[in-house]
Amino acid sequence: MKWVPLKRFQIQDLIQSPALKISLPECVIFYKPQSELRVSILVGRKLGKAHQRNRIRRRLREALRLSCHLETGLWIFMGRMPAMIEDFDSLRSGVMKGILKVKAWEGQSAE
């Protein structure tokens, strides 16, 4: 399944006022419920040169693909340096924990 990226104004709006923000060592997850699925992976310039940022982006994208299916909504995964250094299994489990926290939060807010 191919993800549709967020538009620039959606990214700015979601970072300024997320419905849910989860900070993990590997990444920061911003989430807002929406009727469609949109996913963006951001990596700032402070994390290194282009090839290092691309590696973080690729590793996060693969961890998301293998972890579990995302619920509909607006998702931003903002990469951090441990996403490049950590072994892939711990990166994948960390991302999955963050997604499960979002699903648990959605279950609580629906009640």
N, C-alpha and C positions, 0 to 999 in steps of 0.2 A: 504494500500500500504506500503510495506516494503522499507525503505530507505537503500541505499548502503553507508556504511561509507567511508570516505576518507582514503587514505593511508598516512602513516607518511610523506613521501616526499611531498605529495600534501598539507597537513596541513602546513608544514613549508614554502612551497612556497607561499601559499595563505596568511599567516599571514605576511610574509615579503613584498609581493607586491600584495595587494588586488586591484581589480578593483573598489571596493566600500567598505567602512568601515563606519558602523553606530553605534554610541555609545548611548546606552539607559541605564537607571538606572538598569534595570533587567539583561541586557546582552549586549555584543558587537557582532554585526553581520558583518562577513566578507563574501563577495560575489564576484564571478568571473563567467562570462557567459561561458557555456560549453554545449556540445550537450547532455550530460547525467545528471541525477539528483544524486548528492552525498551530504549527510548531515552528519555533525559530531557535537556533543555537547561536549564541553570541560569545565571542572571545575578544577581550580588550587588548589593545596594543601593549599594555604594561606586561603582558605575559610572555613576550619574546618576539622574535622575528617571525616573518610570515610562515615559514615552514614549521615552526613550533606551534603557532596558533592553529594552522591547518591540521596538525597531528592531534591536538586537543579536540578540535571540532569533529574529526573523523572518529576518534575513539568514543566521544560522547554519542555521536549518531549511531554507531554500531551497538553501543551498550543499550541505547533506547530501543533499537530494532529488536535485539535479542531478549530484552527484559520482559516486557508485557505490552499489551495493547493499551494505548492511551484513550482516556475518555474524551468525549467532545469538549471543546473549550479552547481558550487561548493559552498556549504554553510557551514559556521562554526558559531555556536552560542556559545560564550564564557560566561558562567554564572557568575553572580555577586551575592553578598550577599542579596540584596533586593529580588532576585528570591525565596529565602527561607522564608523571613519574610512577604512579601506582601500577601494580600489576592489574591486568584486565579483569580478572574475576572479582577483585575487591571493588573496582570501579563499577562494574555491572551490579553488584549487590548493593552498593551505596545508592546508585541511581534508582534501583528498584525500591529500596526503603523509602526514598523521597516520594516516588509515585504512589506507594501504598499509603503514605501519610496523607497525600492529597485525596485519595479515595476514601480514607477514613473520615477526613474532614467533610467531604461531600455527603457521606452517610449521616453525619451528625447534623449538618445544616438542613438536610431534607426532612428531618424529624420534627 
